[in-house]
Amino acid sequence: MFQVSVIIPVYNAVNFIEKAVESVVHQQGIGEVILIDDAYPDGALEVCKELENKYSIVKLFQHPNGENRGAGASRNLGIERAQFEYISFLDADDYFLPNRFSLTEQLFKENSAADVVYEPVGTKYENEEARIGFCNWKKIALERSDEYLTYPSIEAEGTLFFENLISGLSSYPHLNGITLKKSLFNITGYFDTSLKLHQDTELIIRLAYSGYFVPGNSKHVVAMRYVHSENRIANLNYSSRYQLTQKLLNWGIINNIPEKYIKIIKKKNLLAKTRHFFNSNNVLVRFICSILYRI
């Protein structure tokens, strides 16, 4: 039987968590909804307790001593507590659309090799200010904002999916849009909580290397990202990008991945290190990077 553990980290989400949970509990295929409270003093914990009392499949957990440990640690705790074969994630300020797992279940049944199914996530805006900020961040035209999807720009599966990501040919799926077998974490490990940003990017690379990703339907949107004034959208951060590539390089070397992939990561690491050093990507830095890239 196809049953999913849906993991929702809860931080600064008192205005959103009820809608998020309500979008999950009535779906087919839901085994449990795991809420991880991350100790933001906004009243969300009380809402979570009410939801746990209201729905038998909702389970609420906290970190030891009620500590704040971050989204990655919260998701990791959710993975550890998950009791079902499949795992899905949902941000507390986002929500699933009806029939979230209808195609997902079908794809897992049709492809016995599949470890992960990735599907599109749409975008909803609180107001025009949120819309403009998001468009500036993503560098997209305002008229494209309503139809904007977070979904790989090139659909692929298996090794090709990994190669497209590591080479930069394709964009990444959103965490809200992936469903995976819990057993894959036994191979890859969990979220790297030492990274302040890009934890999802780093994990998806490791998942894609060890697991078999299968695309959904680019027109079948399964969840909505809600863009609002309280989103923690990070500006371009050269330090965090450098930390990400350094982590990936260390991972690649330790796990003895093929040299062709190591070379790609090394080049990305050089680029990120140079931009971090100058804290810029101006003309001079791009010139230096173009030389480094040919090394």
Contacts in CASP RR format, 6 or more apart in sequence:
PFRMAT RR
TARGET T0000
AUTHOR 0000-0000-0000
METHOD contacts of the structure
MODEL  1
MFQVSVIIPVYNAVNFIEKAVESVVHQQGIGEVILIDDAYPDGALEVCKE
LENKYSIVKLFQHPNGENRGAGASRNLGIERAQFEYISFLDADDYFLPNR
FSLTEQLFKENSAADVVYEPVGTKYENEEARIGFCNWKKIALERSDEYLT
YPSIEAEGTLFFENLISGLSSYPHLNGITLKKSLFNITGYFDTSLKLHQD
TELIIRLAYSGYFVPGNSKHVVAMRYVHSENRIANLNYSSRYQLTQKLLN
WGIINNIPEKYIKIIKKKNLLAKTRHFFNSNNVLVRFICSILYRI
2 29 0 8 1.000
2 86 0 8 1.000
2 101 0 8 1.000
2 105 0 8 1.000
2 108 0 8 1.000
2 109 0 8 1.000
3 29 0 8 1.000
3 30 0 8 1.000
3 31 0 8 1.000
3 84 0 8 1.000
3 85 0 8 1.000
3 86 0 8 1.000
4 29 0 8 1.000
4 30 0 8 1.000
4 31 0 8 1.000
4 84 0 8 1.000
4 86 0 8 1.000
4 87 0 8 1.000
4 88 0 8 1.000
4 101 0 8 1.000
4 179 0 8 1.000
5 31 0 8 1.000
5 32 0 8 1.000
5 34 0 8 1.000
5 78 0 8 1.000
5 82 0 8 1.000
5 83 0 8 1.000
5 84 0 8 1.000
5 86 0 8 1.000
5 87 0 8 1.000
5 88 0 8 1.000
5 182 0 8 1.000
6 24 0 8 1.000
6 30 0 8 1.000
6 32 0 8 1.000
6 33 0 8 1.000
6 34 0 8 1.000
6 88 0 8 1.000
6 89 0 8 1.000
6 90 0 8 1.000
7 34 0 8 1.000
7 36 0 8 1.000
7 75 0 8 1.000
7 78 0 8 1.000
7 79 0 8 1.000
7 82 0 8 1.000
7 87 0 8 1.000
7 88 0 8 1.000
7 89 0 8 1.000
7 90 0 8 1.000
8 17 0 8 1.000
8 20 0 8 1.000
8 21 0 8 1.000
8 24 0 8 1.000
8 33 0 8 1.000
8 34 0 8 1.000
8 35 0 8 1.000
8 36 0 8 1.000
8 89 0 8 1.000
8 90 0 8 1.000
8 91 0 8 1.000
8 92 0 8 1.000
9 36 0 8 1.000
9 38 0 8 1.000
9 70 0 8 1.000
9 71 0 8 1.000
9 72 0 8 1.000
9 74 0 8 1.000
9 75 0 8 1.000
9 91 0 8 1.000
9 92 0 8 1.000
10 17 0 8 1.000
10 35 0 8 1.000
10 36 0 8 1.000
10 37 0 8 1.000
10 38 0 8 1.000
10 40 0 8 1.000
10 44 0 8 1.000
10 45 0 8 1.000
10 48 0 8 1.000
10 74 0 8 1.000
10 92 0 8 1.000
11 38 0 8 1.000
11 39 0 8 1.000
11 40 0 8 1.000
11 44 0 8 1.000
11 68 0 8 1.000
11 70 0 8 1.000
11 71 0 8 1.000
11 74 0 8 1.000
11 92 0 8 1.000
12 40 0 8 1.000
12 42 0 8 1.000
12 44 0 8 1.000
12 230 0 8 1.000
13 20 0 8 1.000
13 40 0 8 1.000
13 42 0 8 1.000
13 44 0 8 1.000
13 92 0 8 1.000
13 93 0 8 1.000
14 42 0 8 1.000
14 43 0 8 1.000
14 44 0 8 1.000
14 47 0 8 1.000
15 93 0 8 1.000
15 230 0 8 1.000
16 92 0 8 1.000
16 93 0 8 1.000
16 94 0 8 1.000
16 226 0 8 1.000
17 35 0 8 1.000
17 44 0 8 1.000
17 47 0 8 1.000
17 48 0 8 1.000
17 51 0 8 1.000
17 92 0 8 1.000
17 93 0 8 1.000
18 47 0 8 1.000
18 51 0 8 1.000
19 95 0 8 1.000
20 90 0 8 1.000
20 91 0 8 1.000
20 92 0 8 1.000
20 93 0 8 1.000
20 94 0 8 1.000
20 95 0 8 1.000
21 33 0 8 1.000
21 35 0 8 1.000
21 51 0 8 1.000
21 55 0 8 1.000
21 58 0 8 1.000
22 95 0 8 1.000
23 90 0 8 1.000
23 95 0 8 1.000
23 96 0 8 1.000
23 97 0 8 1.000
23 100 0 8 1.000
24 30 0 8 1.000
24 33 0 8 1.000
24 90 0 8 1.000
24 96 0 8 1.000
24 100 0 8 1.000
25 33 0 8 1.000
25 55 0 8 1.000
25 57 0 8 1.000
25 58 0 8 1.000
27 96 0 8 1.000
27 98 0 8 1.000
27 99 0 8 1.000
27 100 0 8 1.000
27 101 0 8 1.000
28 99 0 8 1.000
28 101 0 8 1.000
28 102 0 8 1.000
29 101 0 8 1.000
29 105 0 8 1.000
30 57 0 8 1.000
30 101 0 8 1.000
31 57 0 8 1.000
31 83 0 8 1.000
31 84 0 8 1.000
32 57 0 8 1.000
32 58 0 8 1.000
32 59 0 8 1.000
32 82 0 8 1.000
32 83 0 8 1.000
32 84 0 8 1.000
33 55 0 8 1.000
33 57 0 8 1.000
33 58 0 8 1.000
33 59 0 8 1.000
34 59 0 8 1.000
34 61 0 8 1.000
34 78 0 8 1.000
34 81 0 8 1.000
34 82 0 8 1.000
35 48 0 8 1.000
35 51 0 8 1.000
35 52 0 8 1.000
35 58 0 8 1.000
35 59 0 8 1.000
35 60 0 8 1.000
35 61 0 8 1.000
36 61 0 8 1.000
36 62 0 8 1.000
36 63 0 8 1.000
36 74 0 8 1.000
36 75 0 8 1.000
36 77 0 8 1.000
36 78 0 8 1.000
37 44 0 8 1.000
37 45 0 8 1.000
37 48 0 8 1.000
37 60 0 8 1.000
37 61 0 8 1.000
37 62 0 8 1.000
37 63 0 8 1.000
37 66 0 8 1.000
38 63 0 8 1.000
38 68 0 8 1.000
38 69 0 8 1.000
38 70 0 8 1.000
38 71 0 8 1.000
38 73 0 8 1.000
38 74 0 8 1.000
39 62 0 8 1.000
39 63 0 8 1.000
39 66 0 8 1.000
39 67 0 8 1.000
39 68 0 8 1.000
40 68 0 8 1.000
44 92 0 8 1.000
45 62 0 8 1.000
48 60 0 8 1.000
49 60 0 8 1.000
51 58 0 8 1.000
51 60 0 8 1.000
52 58 0 8 1.000
52 59 0 8 1.000
52 60 0 8 1.000
59 81 0 8 1.000
61 77 0 8 1.000
61 78 0 8 1.000
61 81 0 8 1.000
63 69 0 8 1.000
63 73 0 8 1.000
63 74 0 8 1.000
63 77 0 8 1.000
69 193 0 8 1.000
70 193 0 8 1.000
71 191 0 8 1.000
71 199 0 8 1.000
72 190 0 8 1.000
72 191 0 8 1.000
72 193 0 8 1.000
72 199 0 8 1.000
73 191 0 8 1.000
73 193 0 8 1.000
75 89 0 8 1.000
75 190 0 8 1.000
75 191 0 8 1.000
76 190 0 8 1.000
76 191 0 8 1.000
76 193 0 8 1.000
79 87 0 8 1.000
79 182 0 8 1.000
79 185 0 8 1.000
79 190 0 8 1.000
82 182 0 8 1.000
84 182 0 8 1.000
85 181 0 8 1.000
85 182 0 8 1.000
85 183 0 8 1.000
86 108 0 8 1.000
86 179 0 8 1.000
86 180 0 8 1.000
86 181 0 8 1.000
86 182 0 8 1.000
87 179 0 8 1.000
87 180 0 8 1.000
87 181 0 8 1.000
87 182 0 8 1.000
87 185 0 8 1.000
88 100 0 8 1.000
88 101 0 8 1.000
88 177 0 8 1.000
88 178 0 8 1.000
88 179 0 8 1.000
88 180 0 8 1.000
89 175 0 8 1.000
89 176 0 8 1.000
89 177 0 8 1.000
89 178 0 8 1.000
90 96 0 8 1.000
90 176 0 8 1.000
90 223 0 8 1.000
91 175 0 8 1.000
91 176 0 8 1.000
91 225 0 8 1.000
93 226 0 8 1.000
93 228 0 8 1.000
93 230 0 8 1.000
93 231 0 8 1.000
94 121 0 8 1.000
94 176 0 8 1.000
94 223 0 8 1.000
94 224 0 8 1.000
94 225 0 8 1.000
94 226 0 8 1.000
95 223 0 8 1.000
95 224 0 8 1.000
95 226 0 8 1.000
96 176 0 8 1.000
96 222 0 8 1.000
96 223 0 8 1.000
97 221 0 8 1.000
97 222 0 8 1.000
97 223 0 8 1.000
97 224 0 8 1.000
100 222 0 8 1.000
100 223 0 8 1.000
101 179 0 8 1.000
101 222 0 8 1.000
103 119 0 8 1.000
103 216 0 8 1.000
103 217 0 8 1.000
103 220 0 8 1.000
103 222 0 8 1.000
104 117 0 8 1.000
104 119 0 8 1.000
104 179 0 8 1.000
104 216 0 8 1.000
104 222 0 8 1.000
107 114 0 8 1.000
107 117 0 8 1.000
107 214 0 8 1.000
107 216 0 8 1.000
108 114 0 8 1.000
108 117 0 8 1.000
108 179 0 8 1.000
111 214 0 8 1.000
113 212 0 8 1.000
113 214 0 8 1.000
114 212 0 8 1.000
114 213 0 8 1.000
114 214 0 8 1.000
115 180 0 8 1.000
115 181 0 8 1.000
115 184 0 8 1.000
115 207 0 8 1.000
115 211 0 8 1.000
115 212 0 8 1.000
115 213 0 8 1.000
116 178 0 8 1.000
116 179 0 8 1.000
116 180 0 8 1.000
116 181 0 8 1.000
116 184 0 8 1.000
116 207 0 8 1.000
116 208 0 8 1.000
116 211 0 8 1.000
116 212 0 8 1.000
116 213 0 8 1.000
116 214 0 8 1.000
117 178 0 8 1.000
117 179 0 8 1.000
117 180 0 8 1.000
117 213 0 8 1.000
117 214 0 8 1.000
117 215 0 8 1.000
117 216 0 8 1.000
118 151 0 8 1.000
118 152 0 8 1.000
118 173 0 8 1.000
118 177 0 8 1.000
118 178 0 8 1.000
118 213 0 8 1.000
118 214 0 8 1.000
118 215 0 8 1.000
118 216 0 8 1.000
119 151 0 8 1.000
119 173 0 8 1.000
119 177 0 8 1.000
119 178 0 8 1.000
119 179 0 8 1.000
119 215 0 8 1.000
119 216 0 8 1.000
119 217 0 8 1.000
119 220 0 8 1.000
119 221 0 8 1.000
119 222 0 8 1.000
120 149 0 8 1.000
120 150 0 8 1.000
120 151 0 8 1.000
120 177 0 8 1.000
120 216 0 8 1.000
120 217 0 8 1.000
120 218 0 8 1.000
120 219 0 8 1.000
120 220 0 8 1.000
120 221 0 8 1.000
120 222 0 8 1.000
121 149 0 8 1.000
121 150 0 8 1.000
121 151 0 8 1.000
121 173 0 8 1.000
121 174 0 8 1.000
121 176 0 8 1.000
121 177 0 8 1.000
121 221 0 8 1.000
121 222 0 8 1.000
121 223 0 8 1.000
121 224 0 8 1.000
121 225 0 8 1.000
122 148 0 8 1.000
122 149 0 8 1.000
122 150 0 8 1.000
122 221 0 8 1.000
122 223 0 8 1.000
122 224 0 8 1.000
122 225 0 8 1.000
123 134 0 8 1.000
123 145 0 8 1.000
123 146 0 8 1.000
123 148 0 8 1.000
123 149 0 8 1.000
123 150 0 8 1.000
123 224 0 8 1.000
123 225 0 8 1.000
123 227 0 8 1.000
124 224 0 8 1.000
124 225 0 8 1.000
124 226 0 8 1.000
124 227 0 8 1.000
125 131 0 8 1.000
125 134 0 8 1.000
125 145 0 8 1.000
125 226 0 8 1.000
125 227 0 8 1.000
125 228 0 8 1.000
126 226 0 8 1.000
126 227 0 8 1.000
126 228 0 8 1.000
126 229 0 8 1.000
127 228 0 8 1.000
127 229 0 8 1.000
129 229 0 8 1.000
130 227 0 8 1.000
130 228 0 8 1.000
130 229 0 8 1.000
130 231 0 8 1.000
131 142 0 8 1.000
131 145 0 8 1.000
131 227 0 8 1.000
132 142 0 8 1.000
133 227 0 8 1.000
133 233 0 8 1.000
134 145 0 8 1.000
134 227 0 8 1.000
134 233 0 8 1.000
135 141 0 8 1.000
135 142 0 8 1.000
135 144 0 8 1.000
135 145 0 8 1.000
137 233 0 8 1.000
137 235 0 8 1.000
138 148 0 8 1.000
140 148 0 8 1.000
149 218 0 8 1.000
149 221 0 8 1.000
150 171 0 8 1.000
150 172 0 8 1.000
150 173 0 8 1.000
150 174 0 8 1.000
150 225 0 8 1.000
151 171 0 8 1.000
151 173 0 8 1.000
151 174 0 8 1.000
151 218 0 8 1.000
152 161 0 8 1.000
152 164 0 8 1.000
152 165 0 8 1.000
152 170 0 8 1.000
152 171 0 8 1.000
152 172 0 8 1.000
152 173 0 8 1.000
152 215 0 8 1.000
153 169 0 8 1.000
153 170 0 8 1.000
153 171 0 8 1.000
154 164 0 8 1.000
154 169 0 8 1.000
154 170 0 8 1.000
155 215 0 8 1.000
155 216 0 8 1.000
155 218 0 8 1.000
156 164 0 8 1.000
156 170 0 8 1.000
156 213 0 8 1.000
156 215 0 8 1.000
157 212 0 8 1.000
157 213 0 8 1.000
157 214 0 8 1.000
157 215 0 8 1.000
158 208 0 8 1.000
158 211 0 8 1.000
158 212 0 8 1.000
158 213 0 8 1.000
158 214 0 8 1.000
161 170 0 8 1.000
161 208 0 8 1.000
161 213 0 8 1.000
161 215 0 8 1.000
162 205 0 8 1.000
162 208 0 8 1.000
162 209 0 8 1.000
162 213 0 8 1.000
163 169 0 8 1.000
163 261 0 8 1.000
164 170 0 8 1.000
165 172 0 8 1.000
165 204 0 8 1.000
165 205 0 8 1.000
165 208 0 8 1.000
166 205 0 8 1.000
166 261 0 8 1.000
166 264 0 8 1.000
166 265 0 8 1.000
167 264 0 8 1.000
172 200 0 8 1.000
172 201 0 8 1.000
172 204 0 8 1.000
173 204 0 8 1.000
174 223 0 8 1.000
174 225 0 8 1.000
175 200 0 8 1.000
176 222 0 8 1.000
176 223 0 8 1.000
176 225 0 8 1.000
177 222 0 8 1.000
177 223 0 8 1.000
178 204 0 8 1.000
180 207 0 8 1.000
184 207 0 8 1.000
184 210 0 8 1.000
184 211 0 8 1.000
187 210 0 8 1.000
187 211 0 8 1.000
188 203 0 8 1.000
188 206 0 8 1.000
188 207 0 8 1.000
188 209 0 8 1.000
188 210 0 8 1.000
188 211 0 8 1.000
189 206 0 8 1.000
190 203 0 8 1.000
191 199 0 8 1.000
191 200 0 8 1.000
191 202 0 8 1.000
191 203 0 8 1.000
192 199 0 8 1.000
192 202 0 8 1.000
192 203 0 8 1.000
192 247 0 8 1.000
193 199 0 8 1.000
194 247 0 8 1.000
195 202 0 8 1.000
195 240 0 8 1.000
195 243 0 8 1.000
195 244 0 8 1.000
195 247 0 8 1.000
196 240 0 8 1.000
196 243 0 8 1.000
197 234 0 8 1.000
197 237 0 8 1.000
197 240 0 8 1.000
197 243 0 8 1.000
197 244 0 8 1.000
198 240 0 8 1.000
198 241 0 8 1.000
198 243 0 8 1.000
198 244 0 8 1.000
201 244 0 8 1.000
202 244 0 8 1.000
202 247 0 8 1.000
202 248 0 8 1.000
205 248 0 8 1.000
206 251 0 8 1.000
207 213 0 8 1.000
209 257 0 8 1.000
209 261 0 8 1.000
234 240 0 8 1.000
238 272 0 8 1.000
238 275 0 8 1.000
238 276 0 8 1.000
238 279 0 8 1.000
238 280 0 8 1.000
238 281 0 8 1.000
239 276 0 8 1.000
241 272 0 8 1.000
241 275 0 8 1.000
241 276 0 8 1.000
242 269 0 8 1.000
242 272 0 8 1.000
242 273 0 8 1.000
242 275 0 8 1.000
242 276 0 8 1.000
244 272 0 8 1.000
245 265 0 8 1.000
245 268 0 8 1.000
245 269 0 8 1.000
245 271 0 8 1.000
245 272 0 8 1.000
245 273 0 8 1.000
246 269 0 8 1.000
246 272 0 8 1.000
246 273 0 8 1.000
248 265 0 8 1.000
248 268 0 8 1.000
248 269 0 8 1.000
249 262 0 8 1.000
249 265 0 8 1.000
249 266 0 8 1.000
249 269 0 8 1.000
252 261 0 8 1.000
252 262 0 8 1.000
252 265 0 8 1.000
253 262 0 8 1.000
267 292 0 8 1.000
267 293 0 8 1.000
267 295 0 8 1.000
270 289 0 8 1.000
270 292 0 8 1.000
270 293 0 8 1.000
270 295 0 8 1.000
271 289 0 8 1.000
271 292 0 8 1.000
271 293 0 8 1.000
274 285 0 8 1.000
274 288 0 8 1.000
274 289 0 8 1.000
274 292 0 8 1.000
275 281 0 8 1.000
275 285 0 8 1.000
275 289 0 8 1.000
278 284 0 8 1.000
278 285 0 8 1.000
END
